[in-house]
Structure formats: structure tokens, C-alpha cells
Amino acid sequence: MAGVEVVGLGLQEIRQSLQRRNFRELLSIETGDPAERFEPAVAGDDEPFASGFRLVSLYDYLSADESGHVELARRHRRGTSYYCSSAVRLRIYDRRSVVMEIPPVRGARTAIAVSERTVLAEALRYFGIVLRTAVPVEGVTAAEALPEFTQRQHRVIRLLAMGHTDQEIAGALNVGIRTVRYDVAAINRQLGVESRFAAGVRLAQLGMTG
């Protein structure tokens, strides 16, 4: 298929193939354990950045366990690592090719690189959407005082964490939907975030979603 190439079969071959690519920018969305990546992390290495290398890595917050969060906090480079919500794992190299995993071939993990323009444009669009609601890792892991919420706002938080919509929350609390939206906006302001996903990450980090 035009514009598609196999990067490698097996994790070691994938890593070696990607390391041979002379790229200057990497935009990635990672799922699962932050320590398990296609190639060794460069986020803590100053040398590539000194020569103009650009890295933006988004990590799905819910797919990593506590040890993964600790590892990411230890190794990430400030301003390059963000928590996000995404079930899709992909990497965009120099905005010219998208590398993603496909089902295993002959039992080995397999990655392909796609340079077809329509696919690349959609990958970049998706990355931008996810980035807009992402939260810097350093903002999530930094120690901070617990915000103070009203009793109703605590109930809104619990219902949001359970995945309920504004309409469902309004019905459960016997209030208008505008009241729910007002409370959600107030919760976001207290947390210093701009999206529901960012609020969920911050609240989970503070242990306030249980």
C-alpha cells in the first residue's frame, strides 16, 4: 500500500528502526505503562534539546498505575509531558509520518509508518484535540492544598466521576441543569483547570473522586 511501511517486527527491531530515523520533532500519545515505550525516553536528556529537538508526549492518565505515574514524574522533562485521555496510541515524526502499532505479525509486536497525507492530517488533528484538554505532568504531581468545595459540589464531583451527564446529575440532585453547569465551572476554577478531563485528573491526584 502506498505511503505505508513496516517499521519492525518485535520491540527490539522497532526500537532500532526508530532510533535510526533522523527526526527533529516527535509528537506522541502513549497508553499503558509510561516506562514501556518504543524507544528509550529522551525527555531527561538535554543533548537532543540543545540542538533544537522538540518533544511533546501525552500520556493517557487512566491506563497507567501508580508506579507508572511515579516513573513518569521522575523521568519527564518539564514542558514536554502531559496527561491526557486517549485510547489511541500513536507517534508523529516531523509531521511527515505516523507510527502506530497494528495487530501482531507471527506473534511479534508490529509497528507501521504511514505517510499518506490524509492519514497524517487526521493524526495531527486528533493530536491537537487531545492536547487542548491535556494537563502538564508537573501541574498534576506538584503538592498542593486541597480545595474547598460546597456539599453540593462534592456530590457533583462524585457523579461526574461515575460518568453521569449534566442532565443526569441535575435529576439526581433535583436542581436545574444551569445549576449543575455553574457548579462544574466553579469546580474547574478552584482546581485551576479549563476542562472536565483536566478536573478529573486533578481530583484523582488529590484523592477526591472516591
C-alpha positions as CSV (number, residue, x, y, z in Angstrom):
1,M,0.0,0.0,0.0
2,A,1.4,3.4,-1.0
3,G,2.6,5.5,1.9
4,V,2.8,2.6,4.4
5,E,5.9,0.8,5.6
6,V,6.6,-1.8,8.3
7,V,8.8,-0.3,10.9
8,G,9.7,-3.6,12.5
9,L,8.6,-6.9,14.0
10,G,9.3,-7.2,17.7
11,L,10.0,-4.5,20.2
12,Q,13.8,-4.5,19.8
13,E,13.6,-4.2,16.0
14,I,11.0,-1.4,16.3
15,R,13.3,0.5,18.7
16,Q,16.3,0.1,16.5
17,S,14.5,1.2,13.4
18,L,13.1,4.3,15.1
19,Q,16.5,5.2,16.5
20,R,17.9,5.3,13.0
21,R,15.4,7.9,11.9
22,N,17.0,11.4,11.9
23,F,13.9,13.3,13.1
24,R,13.7,16.7,14.8
25,E,10.2,16.6,16.3
26,L,8.2,13.9,18.0
27,L,4.6,14.3,18.9
28,S,3.3,11.2,20.8
29,I,0.3,9.8,22.6
30,E,1.2,6.9,24.9
31,T,-1.2,4.5,26.6
32,G,-0.3,1.9,29.2
33,D,2.8,1.9,31.3
34,P,4.8,5.1,30.7
35,A,8.0,3.1,31.1
36,E,7.2,0.8,28.2
37,R,7.8,2.8,25.0
38,F,9.0,2.1,21.5
39,E,12.5,3.5,22.3
40,P,14.4,4.8,25.3
41,A,13.0,8.1,26.6
42,V,14.8,11.3,25.6
43,A,12.8,13.5,27.9
44,G,15.6,13.6,30.5
45,D,18.4,14.0,28.1
46,D,19.5,17.6,27.5
47,E,21.6,16.9,24.4
48,P,18.8,16.5,21.8
49,F,17.0,19.6,23.1
50,A,20.2,21.7,23.0
51,S,20.3,21.0,19.2
52,G,16.7,22.1,18.7
53,F,14.9,18.8,19.2
54,R,11.2,19.2,20.1
55,L,9.2,16.6,22.1
56,V,5.6,16.7,23.2
57,S,4.4,13.5,24.9
58,L,0.8,12.9,26.0
59,Y,0.1,10.0,28.4
60,D,-3.3,8.5,29.0
61,Y,-3.8,9.1,32.7
62,L,-6.2,6.2,33.4
63,S,-4.2,3.5,31.7
64,A,-1.2,3.8,33.9
65,D,-1.0,2.6,37.5
66,E,0.6,4.4,40.5
67,S,4.1,3.1,39.8
68,G,3.7,4.4,36.2
69,H,2.8,7.8,37.4
70,V,5.8,7.8,39.8
71,E,8.1,6.8,37.0
72,L,6.8,9.5,34.7
73,A,7.2,12.1,37.3
74,R,10.8,11.0,37.8
75,R,11.9,11.0,34.2
76,H,9.8,13.6,32.4
77,R,11.3,16.9,31.1
78,R,9.3,20.0,32.2
79,G,7.1,21.4,29.5
80,T,7.2,18.2,27.3
81,S,5.0,15.8,29.2
82,Y,1.2,15.9,29.7
83,Y,-1.6,13.7,31.0
84,C,-4.5,13.2,28.6
85,S,-7.5,11.0,27.9
86,S,-7.0,8.8,24.9
87,A,-7.4,5.2,23.9
88,V,-5.3,5.7,20.8
89,R,-1.5,5.3,20.8
90,L,0.4,7.0,18.1
91,R,3.6,8.9,17.2
92,I,4.1,11.6,14.7
93,Y,7.6,12.2,13.4
94,D,8.5,15.6,11.9
95,R,4.8,15.9,10.9
96,R,5.7,13.6,8.0
97,S,4.8,10.1,9.2
98,V,2.6,8.5,11.8
99,V,3.9,5.4,13.5
100,M,1.4,3.1,15.2
101,E,1.1,-0.5,16.4
102,I,-1.0,-3.0,14.4
103,P,-2.1,-6.5,15.4
104,P,1.0,-8.8,15.9
105,V,2.5,-10.5,12.9
106,R,3.8,-14.0,13.5
107,G,3.3,-13.4,17.2
108,A,5.6,-10.3,17.3
109,R,4.6,-6.8,18.2
110,T,4.4,-4.9,14.9
111,A,4.5,-1.2,14.0
112,I,3.9,0.6,10.7
113,A,4.7,4.1,9.5
114,V,2.1,5.9,7.4
115,S,3.0,9.0,5.4
116,E,-0.2,9.2,3.3
117,R,-1.3,12.9,3.6
118,T,-5.0,12.3,4.6
119,V,-4.0,9.9,7.4
120,L,-1.3,12.3,8.6
121,A,-3.6,15.3,8.6
122,E,-6.2,13.4,10.7
123,A,-3.5,12.2,13.1
124,L,-2.3,15.8,13.6
125,R,-5.9,17.0,14.1
126,Y,-6.5,14.3,16.7
127,F,-3.3,15.1,18.5
128,G,-4.3,18.8,18.6
129,I,-7.7,18.0,20.1
130,V,-6.2,15.8,22.8
131,L,-3.5,18.3,23.6
132,R,-6.0,21.1,24.2
133,T,-7.5,19.3,27.2
134,A,-4.2,17.8,28.5
135,V,-2.6,18.7,31.8
136,P,1.1,19.2,32.4
137,V,2.6,16.4,34.4
138,E,4.3,18.8,36.7
139,G,1.0,20.5,37.5
140,V,-0.6,17.2,38.5
141,T,2.2,15.8,40.6
142,A,3.0,19.0,42.5
143,A,1.9,19.1,46.1
144,E,-1.0,21.5,46.7
145,A,-3.6,22.4,49.3
146,L,-6.9,20.6,49.0
147,P,-9.5,23.0,47.5
148,E,-12.7,23.6,49.5
149,F,-16.0,22.7,47.8
150,T,-19.6,23.0,48.9
151,Q,-21.5,19.9,49.9
152,R,-23.4,20.0,46.6
153,Q,-20.2,20.4,44.6
154,H,-18.8,17.3,46.4
155,R,-21.9,15.4,45.2
156,V,-21.4,16.8,41.6
157,I,-17.8,15.6,41.7
158,R,-18.8,12.1,42.7
159,L,-21.5,11.9,40.0
160,L,-19.0,13.3,37.4
161,A,-16.5,10.6,38.4
162,M,-19.2,8.0,37.8
163,G,-19.6,9.3,34.2
164,H,-23.0,11.0,34.6
165,T,-24.0,13.8,32.2
166,D,-25.1,17.2,33.3
167,Q,-28.8,16.3,32.7
168,E,-28.4,13.1,34.8
169,I,-26.7,15.0,37.6
170,A,-29.4,17.6,37.6
171,G,-32.0,14.9,38.0
172,A,-30.1,13.1,40.8
173,L,-29.7,16.4,42.8
174,N,-33.1,17.8,41.9
175,V,-31.6,21.0,40.6
176,G,-31.7,22.7,37.2
177,I,-29.1,21.9,34.5
178,R,-27.8,25.5,34.7
179,T,-27.0,25.0,38.4
180,V,-25.0,21.9,37.6
181,R,-23.0,23.7,34.9
182,Y,-22.4,26.6,37.3
183,D,-21.0,24.1,39.9
184,V,-18.8,22.4,37.3
185,A,-17.4,25.8,36.2
186,A,-16.8,26.7,39.9
187,I,-15.0,23.3,40.5
188,N,-12.8,23.9,37.5
189,R,-11.9,27.4,38.7
190,Q,-11.0,26.1,42.1
191,L,-8.8,23.5,40.6
192,G,-7.2,26.0,38.1
193,V,-8.2,23.9,35.0
194,E,-10.3,24.5,31.9
195,S,-11.8,21.1,31.0
196,R,-13.6,18.3,32.7
197,F,-10.9,15.9,31.9
198,A,-8.3,18.1,33.5
199,A,-10.5,18.4,36.5
200,G,-10.9,14.7,36.7
201,V,-7.1,14.1,36.6
202,R,-6.5,16.8,39.3
203,L,-9.3,15.4,41.6
204,A,-8.0,11.8,41.2
205,Q,-4.5,13.0,42.1
206,L,-5.9,14.7,45.2
207,G,-7.9,11.6,46.1
208,M,-11.2,13.3,45.8
209,T,-13.0,11.2,43.3
210,G,-13.7,8.2,45.6
